[in-house]
Amino acid sequence: MASEIRVSVVVPTVNRPTLLADCLNDLLNQDLDREMYEIIVVCDGPDTSTQKVVAAMARDTIVPVRFRQLPTRSGPAAARNQGWRSASGELIVFTDDDCRPATSWLSAFWAAYLHNKGNCAFTGKVIIPLPNPEQITDHDFNTQHLADAEFITANCACPKKILELTGGFDERFTMAFREDSDLQFNLLSNGINIKYIVEAIVVHPIRKVKWGHSLKEQRKGHFNALLYKKFPVLYQTRIGQAPPLRYYFMIVTLLLGLLYFAIDRPVAGYIHILIWLALWLEFSYQRLKFTSRTTSHILEMLATSAIIPFLSVYWHIRGLIRFRTIFF
């Protein structure tokens, strides 16, 4: 069977068996000849429940469904590397366990691969369904920008020979952040063209997250430093992201205000605290402008908007130190 396989789908996952089962169900119902492709699920660390789901679904299909498991949690980049390196297909297609590929997804990529004679990589169309406008949260609003990303590992394909040439994913990206841009920049730096295939469609539903999730997300920012260090020009022209000046102003005004109170200069202290309050409320308003105005969401935006600047700058500096680079 392996000699007939032309396409390998790699799906990294960890502790999300229900989402994975839905994704696998879509992958097993592609309109591409079922003897032409395989599915490789790579679990980021030990996960018995996921292994059972994969084993159960593999028994009921002629499509080879293989399970791989990293010995410890190492991130989606490492999981994808193990997947494509063990793949039998000449075209490697990537998606995530929380995505729903359209029926013609693989056939669209395969047709593009044949048309371009295997000399370029591909990315497809990502559809992100949104709730009613009055229910959109800050997390929903930010996630929808994935639909406009130039290159996203939730929906991309690359010939295996090109992944071998470029080395695949940089496993220093241990979280689901910037590892896709790193692969994109690596491909571009090696003269590999990336083509957008509008017919290759993946639906990426937005998952519900816990209150205050945006605080946890700030940790990902320290990987900006690694991406900048590797590809400074591409980073500045394609991303250019660093903590905005607003964050620094908020931090400085609050700290100065507290300092002035500490040295018994209350007038200067009140002035700086009032400036911080204005910046905080303006930041909160910007996050609420196009999102839900429920009491819970308003309180979440007010609370997290006071803390995000400190966390964002902290993780930015941590990244600069860890990866020994500097940019603002």
C-alpha positions in Angstrom: 0.0 0.0 0.0 2.8 2.4 0.9 4.1 2.4 -2.7 0.7 3.7 -3.9 0.6 6.6 -1.5 1.2 10.0 -3.1 -0.1 12.3 -0.4 0.5 12.3 3.4 -1.6 14.4 5.7 0.1 15.3 9.0 -2.1 16.3 12.0 -0.4 17.3 15.3 -2.6 17.0 18.3 -2.6 16.6 22.1 -5.4 15.9 24.5 -8.2 16.9 22.2 -9.7 13.6 21.1 -13.2 14.9 20.3 -11.9 17.6 18.0 -9.4 15.2 16.4 -12.2 12.7 15.7 -14.2 15.3 13.8 -11.1 16.3 11.8 -10.3 12.7 11.0 -13.8 12.1 9.9 -13.5 14.8 7.3 -10.1 13.6 6.2 -11.4 10.1 5.7 -14.2 11.4 3.4 -12.0 13.2 0.9 -12.8 12.9 -2.8 -9.2 12.0 -3.6 -8.7 8.3 -4.4 -8.4 6.7 -0.9 -5.5 4.5 -2.0 -3.5 7.6 -2.8 -3.2 9.2 0.6 -2.4 8.4 4.3 -3.1 10.2 7.5 -0.4 10.6 10.2 -1.5 11.7 13.6 1.3 12.9 15.8 0.6 13.3 19.5 2.7 15.9 21.3 3.5 13.7 24.3 1.8 10.6 25.8 -2.0 10.6 25.3 -3.9 7.3 25.7 -7.3 8.8 24.8 -6.0 10.2 21.5 -4.3 6.9 20.6 -7.6 5.0 21.2 -9.5 7.4 19.0 -7.0 7.0 16.2 -7.0 3.2 16.5 -10.8 3.0 16.4 -11.1 5.2 13.3 -8.2 3.3 11.6 -10.0 0.0 11.8 -13.0 1.2 9.7 -11.2 2.7 6.7 -9.0 1.6 3.8 -7.0 4.8 4.2 -3.9 4.2 6.3 -4.2 6.1 9.5 -0.9 6.0 11.5 -0.3 7.2 15.0 3.0 8.7 16.2 3.8 10.0 19.7 6.5 12.3 21.0 8.1 11.1 24.2 7.6 14.5 25.9 5.7 17.7 25.2 7.8 19.5 22.5 5.3 21.6 20.6 3.5 21.3 17.2 6.7 22.1 15.2 8.4 18.9 16.6 5.2 16.9 16.1 4.9 18.0 12.4 8.6 17.2 11.8 8.1 13.6 13.1 5.0 13.3 10.9 6.5 14.4 7.6 9.8 12.6 8.1 7.9 9.3 8.5 5.6 10.0 5.6 5.3 7.8 2.5 3.8 10.5 0.2 5.7 12.9 -2.1 3.3 15.7 -1.1 2.9 16.6 2.6 -0.3 18.3 3.6 -0.7 19.9 7.0 -3.8 20.8 9.1 -4.6 21.0 12.8 -6.8 18.8 14.9 -9.4 21.6 15.4 -9.9 22.2 11.7 -12.5 20.8 9.3 -11.1 20.2 5.7 -13.5 20.4 2.8 -14.2 17.3 0.8 -12.1 18.5 -2.1 -9.2 19.8 0.0 -6.7 17.1 -0.8 -7.6 16.9 -4.5 -7.2 20.6 -4.8 -3.7 20.5 -3.4 -2.8 17.4 -5.5 -4.0 19.0 -8.7 -1.9 22.2 -7.9 1.1 20.0 -7.1 0.9 18.2 -10.4 0.3 21.4 -12.3 3.4 23.0 -10.8 5.6 19.9 -11.2 6.4 19.8 -7.5 8.5 22.9 -7.5 6.6 25.1 -5.0 4.7 25.0 -1.8 1.0 25.8 -1.3 -1.4 27.4 1.1 -5.1 27.3 1.0 -8.2 29.2 2.0 -9.2 29.3 5.7 -12.8 30.0 6.7 -13.4 31.1 10.2 -17.1 31.1 11.2 -18.0 33.9 13.6 -20.8 34.2 16.1 -23.4 36.9 16.0 -21.8 40.4 16.2 -23.1 41.0 19.7 -21.5 37.7 20.8 -18.0 38.2 19.3 -15.3 38.2 22.0 -11.9 39.7 21.9 -10.5 36.2 21.3 -12.9 35.7 18.4 -12.0 39.0 16.9 -8.2 38.2 17.0 -8.6 34.6 15.8 -10.5 35.7 12.6 -7.3 37.3 11.4 -6.0 33.8 10.6 -8.2 33.9 7.6 -6.1 36.6 6.1 -2.7 35.1 7.0 -0.3 34.6 4.1 0.7 31.1 5.2 -0.8 29.0 7.9 0.0 25.4 9.0 -3.7 24.8 9.5 -3.9 24.7 5.7 -0.7 24.2 3.7 1.1 21.7 1.6 4.7 21.2 0.6 6.6 18.5 -1.4 8.6 16.3 0.8 11.7 16.9 -1.1 11.4 20.6 -0.4 10.9 20.0 3.3 14.1 17.8 3.2 15.9 20.6 1.5 14.9 23.3 4.0 14.8 21.1 7.1 11.2 21.5 7.9 10.1 23.2 11.1 12.4 24.8 13.7 11.7 22.9 16.9 12.7 25.8 19.0 9.2 27.1 18.4 7.7 25.0 21.2 4.3 26.7 21.1 1.7 27.1 18.3 3.0 30.5 17.3 5.3 31.7 14.6 6.4 28.2 13.5 4.3 28.6 10.4 5.9 32.0 9.6 9.3 30.5 10.2 8.6 27.7 7.6 7.2 30.3 5.2 10.3 32.6 5.5 12.5 29.5 5.2 10.9 28.5 2.0 11.1 32.1 0.6 14.7 32.4 1.6 15.5 29.3 -0.3 13.8 30.6 -3.5 10.7 28.4 -3.1 7.5 30.0 -4.4 4.3 29.7 -2.3 1.1 29.6 -4.2 -2.4 30.3 -2.9 -4.9 27.6 -3.8 -8.4 29.1 -3.3 -10.0 25.7 -3.9 -8.2 24.1 -0.9 -10.6 25.0 1.8 -10.4 24.4 5.6 -12.9 25.6 8.1 -11.3 26.7 11.3 -14.0 26.9 14.1 -13.2 29.2 17.0 -12.9 27.3 20.2 -14.2 28.7 23.5 -11.5 29.8 25.9 -11.4 30.6 29.6 -11.9 34.1 31.0 -8.7 36.0 30.8 -7.2 33.8 28.1 -5.5 36.8 26.5 -3.1 36.9 29.4 -1.8 33.4 28.8 -1.4 34.3 25.1 1.2 37.0 25.8 3.8 34.3 26.5 3.8 33.4 22.8 5.3 36.9 22.0 8.8 35.9 23.0 9.0 33.7 19.8 8.9 37.0 17.8 12.5 37.4 18.8 13.6 34.1 17.4 11.8 34.7 14.1 13.3 38.2 13.8 16.8 36.9 14.6 16.5 34.3 11.8 14.8 36.5 9.2 15.1 40.2 10.1 14.1 41.7 6.8 11.2 39.3 6.2 10.0 39.8 9.7 10.0 43.6 9.4 8.3 43.7 6.1 5.8 40.9 6.7 5.1 41.1 10.4 6.9 43.9 12.2 5.2 43.1 15.5 6.6 44.3 18.8 4.9 45.6 21.9 3.2 48.9 20.8 4.4 52.2 22.3 1.1 52.4 24.2 2.2 49.5 26.3 5.5 51.3 27.3 3.6 54.5 28.1 1.1 52.6 30.3 3.9 50.9 32.2 6.0 54.1 32.7 3.2 56.3 33.7 1.9 53.9 36.3 5.3 53.2 37.8 6.1 56.9 37.9 2.8 57.6 39.5 3.5 55.0 42.2 7.0 56.3 42.6 5.9 59.9 43.1 3.4 58.8 45.8 6.3 56.9 47.5 8.5 60.0 47.6 5.6 62.1 48.9 4.9 64.1 45.7 1.2 63.4 45.4 0.4 66.0 42.7 2.8 64.5 40.2 1.6 61.0 41.3 -2.1 61.9 40.6 -1.2 63.3 37.2 0.6 60.2 36.1 -2.1 57.9 37.5 -4.7 59.9 35.6 -2.7 59.6 32.4 -2.4 55.8 33.0 -6.2 55.6 33.6 -6.8 57.4 30.3 -4.5 55.1 28.4 -6.0 52.0 30.1 -9.6 53.0 29.3 -8.7 53.9 25.7 -7.0 50.5 25.3 -10.0 48.7 26.8 -12.3 50.7 24.5 -10.3 49.7 21.4 -10.7 46.0 22.3 -14.4 46.4 23.0 -15.2 48.6 19.9 -16.1 45.6 17.6 -16.8 43.0 20.3 -19.4 41.9 22.8 -20.6 44.4 25.4 -21.8 41.9 27.9 -20.9 42.6 31.5 -18.6 39.6 31.8 -16.7 40.6 28.6 -16.4 44.3 29.6 -15.0 43.3 32.9 -12.6 40.9 31.3 -11.4 43.6 28.9 -10.9 46.1 31.7 -9.0 43.6 33.9 -6.8 42.2 31.1 -6.1 45.6 29.5 -4.4 46.7 32.7 -2.1 43.6 32.8 -1.4 42.9 29.2 1.2 45.7 28.7 3.3 44.4 31.5 3.1 40.8 30.3 3.7 41.7 26.7 6.8 43.7 27.4 8.1 41.1 29.9 7.8 38.3 27.4 9.3 40.5 24.6 12.3 41.1 26.8 12.5 37.5 27.8 12.7 36.6 24.1 15.4 39.2 23.4 17.5 37.7 26.1 16.8 34.0 25.3 17.5 34.4 21.6 20.2 37.0 21.9 18.8 39.7 19.6 17.2 43.1 19.9 14.4 44.9 18.1 11.5 47.2 19.1 
